[in-house]
Structures are given as C-alpha cells and as structure tokens.
Amino acid sequence: MTSDTPDLADYDGDQDELADRHALRRVAGLSTELQDISEVEYRQLRLERVVLVSVWTSGSQVDADNAMAELKLLSETAGSQVLAALVQRRSTVDPATYIGSGKVAEVKEVVESTGADTVICDGELEAAQLRNLEDRIGVKVIDRTGLILDIFAQHAKSAEGKAQVEMAQLQYLRQRLRGWGGNLSRQAGGRAAGGAGIGGRGPGETKIETDRRRIGTRIAQLRRKLRDMEVTREAKRAERRRHEVPSVAIVGYTNAGKSSLLNRLTGAGVLVENALFATLDPTTRRSETSDGRVFTLTDTVGFVRHLPHDLVEAFRSTLEESVEADLLLHVVDASDPDPQGQIDAVRTVLGEIGAADVPELMVLNKADVADSTMLMALRANYPEAVVVSARTGRGIDALLQRIDERLPRPEVPIDVVIPYERGDLVDRVHKEALIGELEHTEHGTHVVGRVRPDLADELARYV
C-alpha cells in the first residue's frame, strides 16, 4: 500500500513476463550478411508499410481525427509503419469498394508513390469489398476487425487465450473465404481422382467448401476445449462465492492503465506495457480492506471502439469475471483526447455481456499527465469518480477507502464467545466479518460485530 504522496519512480511490480519478452538482444557482427545492419535499419526492413483509409460518415471532425489516431496506434501495435492516412467524407460507405471507385484510384496512387504493401480500412469490410479493393489497388487489404484479431493473436500467451483468439479468427475467416482458379475446382475422393472408380464421378465438393467444413470442425473442437477450461474457472469462482469473498473486476478501455492499477494495489507484477491489448489473460489477486476484510481484484481484457462481435463471443468466458463481480472499477485514461468516447465504448461492451447492472466505481487514471481542464470536466460529469495515478501513487489511498465503502458489508449482528479450539471460526471472523469488539477471555474469544448469514448460522451455538 502506498500513501497519497506522489513518488517519481514508476511502480509496476516485478514483471518477469516483461523481462522475458525483452530478454533477447541482437548481437552485432554475428550475421551472414557481408555488412551488419543497425536495429533501426532492421526495423525498417521488417515492419509492414501501410496506408490507412477511413470513411467519415457521422460525428465531428475531431471524432474523425481521434478515430484515425486510434487506427494508427492499432496499426503500429500490430507491427507496421504508417506512411499515409486518407479520410473520405460520405453519408454511407460504398457497398462495392467501401470508399467509392474514384477514391480507390487515389488510394492506388498513394500506395504506388509511397511503396506501401498493405492498406488498412477503419471499418468491418464485407468479403466482396475486400476482394474488390485488393483487385483494384494491387496490395493486401485488411479491415479493422482483422487488424484487432492480429494484435490479439500476437499477445495471447495462455492456452485459453490462444484458443479464444483462434476461434474468433476462424469465425471471421469463414465468412471471407475466397478462391482463385483451381481452388474452385471440384474435389473427387478415392480412385475417382485418378480417372477410375465407377460411381465416384459427380459434382463433388469444391476446395472452398472443403475449407469451410474444416473450419467448422475446428471451431467445434475449440468450443469443447474452452468449455473444459471454463469448468476450472467456474470452480474457482464457486469457491470464492462459497467463502463469501467479494470480488472486484478492473474494466476499461485498452491501455487505460488497468494492469498498472492492479500492480499498485496488490503488487501483482503483471505485464505493463504502453501498447494496446497488452493484457489478454485475466489475473486475479487477493487484497484486504482497511478493517481486514478479504476481497479479490481481477484485471480483465481491455475494450476498444467497435470491438469485433466474434471477439466478444470468443472471450465471453473471460469477460464473465466482470458479470460475476460485486464491484467494477471502471478505469478511464484521463489523458486521452476523447475520454467520453472511451467510457461509452466500455459501457456498450458491458451491456453486451450482461454486466450493465453491476455497481460501478469510475477511476480517472493518469492524473499525472492529464490536462487539468479535462480532469475538471470529467469530475463535473462524474462527481463520484476517484482521480488517481497508478504510476506515482496519487489518490490510491482514497481509492482503497471508496472500495471499502462500496463492497458488500456483513449484515447479521453477533455477540459470541468462540472457544479457543475453534480457531478456524476465529480466522473466518477476521477475514469475513466487520468486527466491533474483540477480546480474549478465559472461556474463549469474545467477538461483537456483523457477519454474513452463513457464518452467523455457524456461530449461533456460541451466542
């Protein structure tokens, strides 16, 4: 625990995971090339060169600029170098090419002049739109959904996270399969493929139909695998419910500082990185209130505007940590140009997964770098919010006090003397009860306070 006195040193715990990620270093001179290259030149060779394209259909110019800035961050997180960004003002997107035939020619000119090898569109494109754009521009085209899925695939580390991402990618790909030339030919089984076999000739199955069938089979396998993993997760949740341990879930926009806040509150040492979707696997840690009551804190997956529906479905078991929580810590990046847009996006996803009615405590993070005018505006709109800085420790004590106030409190009054041989009950009282008086007498431990109904039943004999 830290005080409200800011310290300039960053505090994110002992991050073994981050250390492992940065453990490999390039050794100069050990190369098969005639002349070694620098790290900067290496990155220039490895990063994809992309052009961003967006259609502005609603909102203000500021909204369009913020959306393009976010697309740029997503692209850089995926491992690309942004060369240019193009925005078109339209009432609706073009059903054939997303941006219209005239703008397609302009995008092609920009791609040829900059030497880009990829075009990223800020929207979810239909299969026909992707195909038309690739045919006319001549380079790879991906949409926002494909970009987010790629980032998730890079950051997934646990078996459950990898399975969830793979299922979302397959669901996305199944609707966008396309074939060229021989890929559309009919497939014949057995000896019929060699020109032999009576009864083996016929329409058969096309290559694209075979791909769809295999994708469907793999999705079914992943669903079964995730259901088995969900049994373990549900068992842990049931154990916490059985012991009446309150749970707090940290939710918010991606890169809002959720993992940093978990580290500051519990010293968990989870990965903290200034990148989008650095956390995909939920982390749960134990903590205590000022009066000794135990509760759990869970770091969850970050949200983003227009989060792909397939991802929400694939990560539903992980996101259920938020649905089952007693309190949501909604972390907001107060230094972002559009924090209100982040708040709306997070609440939209919470509504989709059924967590809209869970009690919420808003946390305005990054107060050390946020604009004071923006902070004042947010405080005016959300007077119950707590202003903190997970990096410096500012406001952490006030946040812990608010968590203490918002967590469920025991409601059954007790006045009991617990025999010394029932130390297990005394331990539960310390962890779960709200203690008013505690005294050690010759007959046992005298406790006055409030407990939950199940514990009150066990203590009834000692009244």
C-alpha positions in Angstrom: 0.0 0.0 0.0 1.2 3.5 -0.7 0.3 6.9 0.5 -1.1 9.8 -1.5 2.3 11.4 -1.5 3.5 11.0 -5.2 6.8 9.5 -5.8 8.5 10.0 -9.1 9.6 6.3 -9.5 7.4 4.1 -11.6 5.8 1.2 -9.7 4.6 -1.8 -11.7 5.8 -4.7 -9.6 8.4 -7.4 -10.5 7.5 -8.0 -14.2 9.1 -11.3 -15.0 6.9 -11.6 -18.1 8.0 -8.3 -19.5 11.7 -9.1 -18.7 11.4 -12.3 -20.6 9.9 -10.5 -23.6 12.9 -8.1 -23.7 15.4 -10.8 -22.8 16.7 -11.4 -26.4 19.1 -8.9 -27.6 20.7 -8.7 -31.0 24.5 -9.3 -31.1 26.3 -7.0 -33.5 28.6 -8.7 -36.0 27.1 -12.2 -35.9 25.4 -12.1 -39.3 25.7 -14.0 -42.6 25.4 -10.7 -44.5 28.6 -9.0 -45.7 27.8 -6.0 -43.7 25.8 -5.9 -40.4 22.8 -3.7 -40.2 21.7 -1.5 -37.3 18.5 -2.0 -35.3 16.8 0.9 -37.0 17.5 -0.5 -40.4 16.4 -3.9 -39.3 13.0 -2.5 -38.1 12.6 -0.7 -41.5 13.1 -4.0 -43.3 10.7 -5.9 -41.0 7.8 -3.5 -40.5 4.9 -3.6 -42.9 4.4 -0.3 -44.7 0.8 0.6 -44.6 -1.7 3.3 -45.7 -4.7 4.0 -43.5 -8.1 4.6 -45.1 -11.3 5.8 -43.2 -14.8 6.8 -44.2 -16.2 9.7 -42.1 -20.0 9.1 -42.0 -21.0 10.8 -38.8 -19.7 12.9 -35.9 -17.4 15.9 -36.0 -14.0 16.5 -37.5 -12.5 15.9 -34.0 -14.2 12.5 -33.8 -12.8 11.5 -37.2 -9.3 12.6 -36.2 -9.5 10.6 -32.9 -10.7 7.5 -34.8 -7.8 7.8 -37.3 -5.3 8.3 -34.4 -6.6 5.2 -32.7 -6.3 3.2 -36.0 -2.7 4.4 -36.3 -1.9 3.1 -32.8 -3.6 -0.2 -33.6 -1.5 -0.5 -36.8 1.8 0.3 -35.0 0.9 -2.2 -32.3 0.4 -4.9 -34.9 3.9 -4.1 -36.3 3.7 -1.7 -39.1 4.9 1.7 -40.3 2.2 4.1 -41.2 3.1 6.1 -44.3 -0.1 8.0 -45.0 -3.7 8.3 -43.8 -6.7 9.2 -46.0 -10.2 10.1 -44.8 -13.3 10.4 -47.1 -16.5 12.3 -46.1 -19.5 10.2 -47.2 -23.1 9.8 -45.9 -22.7 6.0 -46.2 -19.9 3.6 -47.1 -19.8 2.4 -50.7 -21.3 -1.2 -50.8 -18.8 -2.3 -53.5 -15.5 -0.7 -52.6 -16.1 1.0 -49.2 -14.7 4.3 -50.4 -16.0 4.6 -54.0 -14.4 3.9 -57.3 -12.8 7.4 -57.7 -11.2 7.3 -54.3 -9.9 3.8 -55.0 -7.8 5.2 -57.8 -6.5 7.9 -55.5 -5.5 5.3 -52.8 -3.8 3.3 -55.5 -1.7 6.3 -56.5 -0.7 6.9 -52.9 0.2 3.2 -52.4 2.4 3.3 -55.6 4.1 6.6 -54.6 4.9 5.6 -51.0 5.8 2.0 -51.8 3.2 0.7 -49.3 2.4 -3.1 -49.2 -0.8 -3.0 -47.1 -4.0 -0.9 -46.9 -5.9 -0.9 -43.6 -9.5 0.3 -43.6 -11.2 1.6 -40.5 -14.3 -0.5 -40.6 -15.5 -4.0 -40.9 -15.5 -4.8 -44.7 -17.6 -7.4 -46.5 -15.8 -10.2 -48.4 -16.8 -8.5 -51.7 -15.4 -5.2 -50.6 -12.1 -6.7 -49.6 -11.8 -8.6 -52.9 -12.7 -5.5 -55.0 -10.2 -3.3 -53.2 -7.4 -5.9 -53.5 -8.1 -6.4 -57.2 -8.1 -2.7 -57.9 -5.3 -1.5 -55.7 -3.0 -4.5 -56.1 -1.8 -4.9 -52.5 -3.1 -6.6 -49.4 -6.2 -5.0 -47.8 -7.4 -5.7 -44.3 -10.1 -4.2 -42.2 -10.2 -3.0 -38.5 -11.6 -6.4 -37.3 -8.7 -8.3 -39.0 -6.2 -5.9 -37.5 -7.5 -6.3 -33.9 -7.6 -10.1 -34.3 -4.0 -10.0 -35.5 -3.0 -8.0 -32.4 -4.8 -10.4 -30.1 -3.0 -13.4 -31.8 0.4 -11.7 -31.1 -0.4 -11.1 -27.4 -2.2 -14.3 -26.5 0.1 -16.5 -24.3 -2.1 -18.8 -22.2 -3.8 -21.9 -23.7 -7.2 -20.4 -23.1 -6.3 -17.1 -24.7 -4.8 -18.7 -27.8 -7.9 -20.9 -28.2 -10.2 -17.9 -27.8 -8.3 -15.9 -30.4 -8.1 -18.8 -32.8 -11.8 -19.3 -32.6 -12.5 -15.7 -33.3 -10.1 -15.7 -36.3 -11.8 -18.8 -37.8 -15.3 -17.3 -37.4 -14.1 -14.2 -39.1 -12.3 -16.1 -41.9 -15.2 -18.5 -42.6 -17.3 -15.6 -43.9 -14.4 -14.2 -46.1 -13.0 -17.3 -47.8 -12.2 -16.8 -51.5 -10.8 -19.0 -54.2 -8.7 -18.4 -57.3 -8.6 -20.7 -60.3 -8.0 -24.3 -59.2 -9.2 -23.7 -55.7 -12.7 -23.7 -57.1 -12.4 -27.0 -58.9 -14.4 -30.0 -57.7 -12.7 -32.5 -55.4 -13.2 -36.2 -56.0 -12.4 -38.8 -53.4 -10.8 -42.3 -53.7 -9.6 -43.6 -57.0 -12.1 -41.3 -58.9 -9.5 -38.5 -58.7 -7.2 -40.5 -60.9 -9.9 -41.1 -63.5 -11.1 -44.5 -62.1 -13.9 -45.7 -59.9 -17.5 -46.2 -61.1 -19.9 -44.1 -59.1 -17.1 -41.7 -57.9 -17.8 -39.2 -60.6 -20.1 -36.3 -59.9 -20.3 -32.7 -58.7 -18.1 -33.5 -55.6 -17.0 -30.8 -53.2 -15.2 -27.6 -54.1 -12.0 -26.6 -52.4 -13.7 -23.6 -50.7 -16.5 -25.9 -49.4 -13.8 -28.2 -48.0 -12.1 -25.2 -46.3 -15.4 -24.1 -44.8 -16.1 -27.6 -43.5 -12.7 -27.9 -41.9 -13.1 -24.5 -40.3 -16.4 -25.6 -38.8 -14.9 -28.7 -37.4 -12.0 -26.8 -35.9 -14.4 -24.3 -34.3 -16.4 -27.1 -32.7 -13.2 -28.6 -31.3 -12.2 -25.2 -29.8 -15.6 -24.7 -28.3 -15.3 -28.0 -26.5 -11.8 -27.1 -25.4 -13.0 -23.8 -24.0 -15.9 -25.4 -22.2 -13.5 -27.7 -20.4 -11.3 -24.7 -19.4 -14.4 -22.9 -18.2 -15.1 -25.7 -15.8 -11.9 -24.9 -13.9 -12.6 -21.1 -14.0 -16.1 -21.7 -12.7 -14.9 -23.9 -9.9 -12.6 -21.1 -8.7 -15.5 -18.6 -8.8 -17.7 -21.0 -6.9 -15.1 -21.5 -4.2 -14.9 -17.7 -3.8 -18.7 -17.5 -3.6 -18.9 -20.3 -1.1 -16.5 -18.4 1.2 -18.4 -15.2 0.6 -15.3 -13.4 -0.8 -16.3 -10.2 -2.5 -14.8 -9.7 -6.0 -13.8 -6.5 -7.8 -13.2 -6.5 -11.6 -11.0 -3.8 -13.2 -12.5 -2.9 -16.6 -11.8 -0.1 -19.1 -10.5 0.9 -22.4 -7.3 -0.7 -23.7 -4.2 1.0 -22.5 -6.1 2.9 -19.8 -3.7 1.6 -17.0 -5.7 -1.3 -15.6 -2.7 -3.6 -15.1 -0.7 -0.7 -13.6 -3.5 -0.1 -11.1 -3.6 -3.8 -10.2 0.1 -3.8 -9.6 -0.2 -0.6 -7.5 -3.0 -2.1 -5.4 -1.6 -5.6 -4.9 2.0 -5.8 -6.2 0.9 -8.4 -8.7 3.7 -7.8 -11.1 1.7 -8.5 -14.3 2.8 -7.2 -17.6 2.6 -3.5 -18.1 3.4 -2.1 -21.5 2.5 1.1 -23.3 0.7 -0.8 -26.0 -2.9 -1.7 -27.0 -4.2 -5.1 -25.7 -1.0 -5.9 -23.8 -3.3 -7.9 -21.4 -5.5 -10.7 -22.7 -5.3 -13.2 -19.9 -7.2 -12.2 -16.7 -5.2 -12.0 -13.5 -6.8 -12.4 -10.0 -5.1 -11.3 -6.8 -6.1 -11.2 -3.2 -6.4 -7.9 -1.2 -7.8 -6.6 2.0 -9.8 -3.6 3.2 -8.6 -1.4 6.0 -10.7 -3.4 8.5 -9.2 -6.7 7.3 -12.0 -8.0 5.0 -10.6 -10.1 2.2 -11.6 -9.4 -1.5 -10.3 -10.3 -4.9 -9.1 -7.9 -7.7 -9.2 -9.2 -11.3 -7.5 -7.5 -14.3 -9.6 -8.0 -17.4 -9.2 -7.6 -21.2 -9.3 -4.1 -22.4 -12.1 -2.8 -24.7 -12.0 -0.7 -27.8 -14.5 1.1 -30.0 -16.3 -1.2 -32.4 -14.9 -4.3 -30.7 -15.5 -7.2 -33.1 -18.5 -9.3 -32.2 -16.6 -12.5 -32.7 -14.1 -11.4 -30.1 -16.8 -10.7 -27.6 -18.3 -14.1 -28.1 -14.9 -15.9 -28.0 -13.8 -14.1 -24.8 -17.2 -14.4 -23.1 -16.0 -16.9 -20.5 -13.1 -14.5 -19.6 -15.4 -11.4 -19.6 -17.8 -13.2 -17.2 -15.4 -12.2 -14.5 -17.0 -8.8 -14.8 -20.5 -10.1 -14.8 -19.9 -12.1 -11.6 -18.2 -9.2 -9.8 -19.6 -7.3 -6.8 -18.0 -4.1 -8.0 -16.5 -2.8 -11.3 -13.5 -0.4 -11.2 -14.0 1.4 -14.5 -10.6 2.8 -15.3 -10.6 5.8 -17.7 -7.5 7.3 -19.3 -8.0 10.9 -18.3 -5.1 12.0 -20.6 -6.8 10.7 -23.7 -8.2 13.3 -26.2 -11.7 11.7 -26.1 -12.2 10.0 -22.6 -16.0 10.2 -23.0 -15.8 8.1 -26.2 -13.8 5.5 -24.2 -16.4 5.5 -21.4 -19.3 5.0 -23.9 -17.4 2.2 -25.7 -16.7 0.3 -22.5 -20.3 0.6 -21.3 -21.5 -0.7 -24.7 -19.5 -3.9 -24.3 -20.5 -4.3 -20.6 -24.1 -4.1 -21.8 -23.5 -6.8 -24.4 -22.1 -9.3 -21.9 -24.8 -8.6 -19.3 -22.7 -6.5 -16.8 -24.5 -3.2 -17.2 -26.2 -3.5 -13.8 -23.1 -4.4 -11.8 -22.2 -1.5 -9.4 -19.5 0.7 -10.9 -16.8 2.9 -9.4 -15.2 5.2 -12.0 -11.4 5.7 -11.7 -9.8 8.6 -13.6 -6.3 7.4 -14.1 -3.1 9.0 -15.4 -3.8 12.2 -13.5 -0.1 13.0 -13.5 -0.1 13.6 -17.3 -3.8 14.6 -17.9 -4.9 18.1 -18.8 -6.3 19.9 -15.7 -9.3 21.3 -17.8 -10.2 17.8 -19.0 -10.0 16.5 -15.4 -12.3 19.2 -14.2 -14.8 18.4 -16.9 -14.8 14.7 -16.1 -15.2 15.4 -12.4 -18.2 17.6 -13.2 -19.8 14.9 -15.3 -18.9 12.1 -12.9 -18.7 13.6 -9.3 -18.4 10.1 -7.7 -15.2 9.3 -9.7 -11.8 9.0 -8.0 -8.8 10.7 -9.5 -5.6 8.6 -9.3 -2.2 8.0 -10.9 -1.2 4.3 -10.9 2.3 5.4 -11.9 3.0 7.8 -9.0 0.5 6.5 -6.4 -1.6 9.7 -6.2 -5.1 9.0 -5.0 -4.6 5.3 -4.2 -5.5 5.7 -0.5 -8.7 7.5 -1.4 -9.5 4.7 -4.0 -9.0 2.0 -1.3 -11.3 3.8 1.0 -14.0 4.0 -1.7 -13.6 0.3 -2.5 -14.0 -0.4 1.2 -17.3 1.6 1.3 -18.7 0.1 -1.9 -18.1 -3.6 -1.2 -20.9 -5.6 0.4 -20.9 -5.5 4.1 -21.9 -8.2 6.6 -25.5 -7.5 7.9 -26.2 -10.0 10.8 -25.1 -8.7 14.3 -23.4 -11.2 16.6 -22.2 -11.2 20.2 -20.4 -14.6 20.7 -17.7 -16.3 22.7 -15.8 -18.7 20.4 -13.9 -21.5 22.2 -10.2 -21.5 21.6 -10.3 -24.9 20.0 -12.4 -23.3 17.1 -9.6 -21.3 15.7 -11.0 -21.9 12.2 -14.1 -19.8 13.1 -12.0 -17.0 14.6 -9.9 -17.0 11.3 -13.1 -16.7 9.3 -14.4 -13.9 11.5 -11.1 -12.0 10.9 -11.4 -12.4 7.1 -15.2 -12.0 6.6 -16.7 -10.1 9.5 -17.0 -6.5 10.4 -15.5 -6.6 13.9 -16.7 -4.0 16.5 -15.1 -5.6 19.6 -12.7 -8.5 20.1 -11.4 -9.7 23.5 -9.7 -12.8 24.6 -11.4 -14.2 27.8 -10.8 -17.3 29.9 -13.6 -19.1 28.0 -12.7 -18.1 24.5 -12.6 -15.2 22.1 -15.4 -12.7 22.7 -16.4 -11.1 19.4 -19.0 -8.3 18.7 -19.7 -7.3 15.2 -21.5 -8.2 12.0 -21.2 -11.2 9.7 -22.8 -12.8 6.7 -25.8 -15.2 7.3 -24.0 -18.4 6.6 -21.3 -17.6 9.2 -23.9 -16.3 11.6 -25.5 -19.8 11.5 -22.3 -21.5 12.5 -21.7 -19.0 15.3 -25.3 -19.3 16.7 -24.3 -22.0 19.2 -21.7 -19.7 20.8 -24.1 -16.7 21.5 
